Amino acid sequence: MKLLHEPLLTRELDPTAFVCDEGALYLHSHGPEERSLLDAAWVESQEPGVEFVQVVEKDAEEIAFAGSSVSLRDRSGILRALGQPTAICLDITGMTYSTWAPLLAAALESGTAIRVLYREPLDYRRSENPTRGMIYDLSEKIAGIAPLPGLANLRLRAPANSVFVPLLGFEGARLAHVIESTEPLSERVVPIVGAPGFRPEYTTQTLLGNRLTLEQDGHFSRVQFAKANCPFDLFHELVKIRQHFGRAFLRIAPVGTKPHGLGAVLFAIARPGQAEILYDHPLRKNRRTFGQSRLCVYEVSQFAESELFSGAGDYA
């Protein structure tokens, strides 16, 4: 199969319509947003054999679940804590990147069937005093660019001809920060915008929020698009960008939607030594979103068996 025609493996459901596999381990966290909380009636409706486990984020390096504390840099420790369920459902709605990325990497290594779940927000909290680059009020501050636990690139320095791929969201200040911190070559910056967005107007608002930085050095002319709630569509775009630049090393900055971040992490896992994640670790504001919309279910283990994931085959 040509890679261009491989299925995207994203399902969009009513949040109450998803049914866990019998004997599955369902991992979730209570974040600062209401949509991260599981509906009690839905939990009761699941098969008795499903184990719901809350992952407690103790800090950026350690979590607690399954009755023990685990270092996020200890892949073998995470694997032991996961055990041997029939399947894993990883709900990343309320989890930080530092938590779900190493859990995902370990789950893929375990060979257990894995689905990733994400509940879209109904709307985002708008800034009371909007300015250019800050239409929405989502983050308290940026902690700074640092590798995600367990996903650090082994290179001491990225090659000079690397390509910088920022995945854009509403917060233009985050894009400006990562560009100022990494100083990529202007002609090798390829931003990706979510289109279509979670809602029709979000794509335009993303472009407006990042306009100040995109207007510099012609970044607007290189903008690409991938469906905002689909990590696999984002993965496709990363493959095409890398091929366009002669299989260059990619430096990917996920400052946009969490599904795009999932696609970036999957790409980094699938292409070790060919890509790295540059994450700015924002501190999320309380009640940064309101309500919940669709539940997105991502068939990650099925995707991990594809030629697109493994890098085999021709992309045409």
Salt bridges, closest charged atoms under 4 A:
GLU12 OE2 - LYS227 NZ 3.10
GLU12 OE1 - ARG294 NH1 3.15
ASP21 OD2 - ARG115 NH1 2.83
GLU33 OE1 - ARG35 NH2 2.87
GLU33 OE2 - ARG288 NH1 3.64
GLU34 OE2 - ARG287 NH1 2.81
GLU61 OE1 - ARG73 NE 2.64
ASP91 OD2 - ARG119 NH1 2.80
GLU109 OE1 - ARG75 NH1 2.78
GLU120 OE1 - ARG294 NH2 2.90
ASP123 OD2 - ARG199 NH1 3.70
ASP137 OD2 - ARG125 NE 3.85
ASP137 OD1 - LYS285 NZ 2.61
GLU171 OE1 - ARG174 NH1 3.29
GLU201 OE2 - ARG199 NH2 2.69
GLU215 OE1 - ARG132 NH2 3.55
GLU215 OE2 - ARG211 NE 2.61
GLU237 OE2 - LYS240 NZ 2.94
GLU276 OE2 - ARG251 NE 2.80
ASP280 OD1 - ARG174 NH2 2.72
GLU299 OE2 - ARG11 NH2 3.00
GLU299 OE2 - ARG115 NE 2.94
ASP314 OD2 - LYS2 NZ 3.85
